[in-house]
Amino acid sequence: MRRCVIVGGADIGQYDRIRAYLREDDFYICCDSGLKHREGLGIVPDLIVGDFDSHENPCLDIDTIVLPCEKDDTDTVFAAKEALKRGFQDFLLVGIIGGRLDHTLGNISLLLMLDGQGKKAVALDDYSEMEIVSGRPVPIEDRYQYFSLLNISGLARNITIRNAKYPLTNAEITCEYQYGISNEVLPGRTAEVSVEEGRLLLIRGMS
């Protein structure tokens, strides 16, 4: 099945970096002001959703869902739920990090929601890629400048990190003490992180 790429309205400064992750057969959902990234990303939306409070509705000959301004879900959350209804299993989220902190944190929580549904999801910004570590080990290649593990779900126990500068075995990271910042993969190796209880946000930093 095609991957779903959800494009939010946060600023993107390095379009070439983001374009390198895109595939020819991706399904694109632009969320309101995410429409401003069409030219920079070189994409044509398959679906547009939004209340159009931050971008004019372009009224294109493209499937468009117009949302009310007063609602529980942000445009980005609605887009993710709509994609789930359409059966997508694999997600890439871009233009969702930066600007307003409340929107950024809310959008990062989308990774938790999608992981809870058993879906694969990665979020990108200009400098890093993010995903949830939960029921399966996740590899990290040595091409990344750094990686960090953050507890954003309240429970993260029996954490193991292998082939890294700072390894861990059956450790715990709490929300109050986030010591899993700025680790490094050993040169020529592939690191692996896993957590037996709870979930972690993995951030891979790109040089």
N, C-alpha and C positions, 0 to 999 in steps of 0.2 A: 504493500500500500504506500501511496505517496506520503511524504513527510509534510506536516503542517507548519508553516512559518508564520508566526504572529508578529506583526510590526507595530510597535507602539510609537508614541510621539516624543519620547525623550531624545535629546540631541545625539547624533552620531557624527563623530569627527573624522573617523577613518573608514570611509566606505569601502576602500579596497580590501581592508582586512575582513570586513563582514562579508563582502561579495565572495571571498575565497571559500566560505562555508556553504554557499548556496548551491543547489542542484537544479538541473534543467527541469526536473519533474516535480519540484516543490509546489505545494498549494499555498498561496499567499492570502492571508487575511490582514488587511490594513485597518487599524483602529483609529478612527477620527483623524487627529493630526499626524498619525503615522503615514498618512497620504503624502506628506511632504518629503518622504524618503524614497518615493517611487523612482525618481530620476537618478538619485545618488546610488541606489541599489540596483538600478537597471531592471526593475520588475514591473509586471502588470498584475494588479490584484485579481484574485479569483472571487474574493468576497470582501465587501466593505461593511464595517459596523461602526456605529457611533451615535452620539447625541448631537454631534457637530457644534459643540460649544467652543471648540478651539480650532476648527478648520471648516471652511465652507463645504457643504455637500456638493461635490463636483457633478452630480447627476449624470454619471457615466452609464454606458450600456453594460453595466456590471452588476451582479447580484449585490444588493445593498439592503442592510437591515438598519432602519432608523430607530434609535432608542430614545426614550424620554430622558430629560435632564435629571429628573428626580427618580432615583432608583437605588437599589442595594448594591448591585454589581457595577464596578467600573467597566468602561468599554473593553478593556483588556481581559478582565475576568469573564465578561459575557462572551468574548471571542473564543476563549479557551473552552467554555462550556458548550458553545455551539459546535466547535470542532470535535469535542467528545461525542456529542449527539450524532455527528456525521461519521463516527467510527475511526477517527485517526488514533494511531498508536504511538507516533513519533513526533516530537515537537521541538522546534527551534524558536526561541523568543529573542527578538532584537528590538532596540529602541525602547527598552523598558527600564533601563537603569540610568539615573542621573536626574538633575532638576529637582523636583519636589521629593523630599525624603519620604513622605507618607506614601506617595505612589510607588517609589522604589521598593520600600519594604513590603507593600501590598503585592507588588508584582513578583518579588522573590518568593513570597508565600505561595504563588501559583506553582512553583516547582514542587512544593510539598503536596499541594492538591493533586497535581498530575501524578506524582510518585505514589500517592495513596490510591490512585485509580489503576496502578500497575502500568503506567505509561512511561516511556523514555522521554526526558525533557532536558534541554540544555538552554541556558540563557547566555547571551553574548553582550559585552560592551566593547569599548575601544581597546581595553587592556586585558581583559580576562574572559574566561568562560566558566560557567557555574552549573553544577548539577547536585542532586541529592544522592548521598550514600546511605543505603538502607539494607536491604536483604542480601545483596551480593557484593563481592569485592570489586573495587573499581581500580583499573590500572592508570598510571600517570607516567607518560614518557619523559625522557630527560631533555626534550626540546623545550619544556616549559622552564621559565626563569625561576619560578617559585610555586608553591601551592600552600593553601591554608585550609584548615578544617574548623568550622564554627558550629556550635550547638545552637540551633534556632528552634528546636522543637521541645526543649525542656528535659529530654532524656537522651543520654548518649553514653552507653557503658560497653565495656569489653571491646574497646577500640584497638585495632592493630594497624601499625604502619610498618611496612617492610621496604628495604632498599632505599632508605632516605637518610639524610644527614641526621635527623632526629627521629629515631625509631620509637615505636610504642608497642607494648604488649599488654593486652587486657586492661587498658587504661580507661579513665572516665574524664570527659570534658563537660563542665557545667556551664550554664548560661552566665553565671557570676564570674567565672574564671576561664576566659578564652585564651588558653596558652598554645593553641594549635596554629599559630600564625607564622607565616613565612618559613616554611620548611623547604627543603631542596631534594630533588631526586639525585641519587648518586650517579656520577658520570658513567655513561655507557650501560646503565641499568634501567629497568622499568619498576617504579615504585608501585606498591599496592596498598590500598586502604580498605578497611572493613570495620563494621560496627555490628555487634550481635544484638544489642538492645537500643532501640531508638533510631534517630536519623541525624545526619550531619549535612551541612552545606559545604561542598567541596568547591574551592575557587582555584582554578589553575591560572597563573599569571603568565602572560605572553610578553616576551621581550620586544 
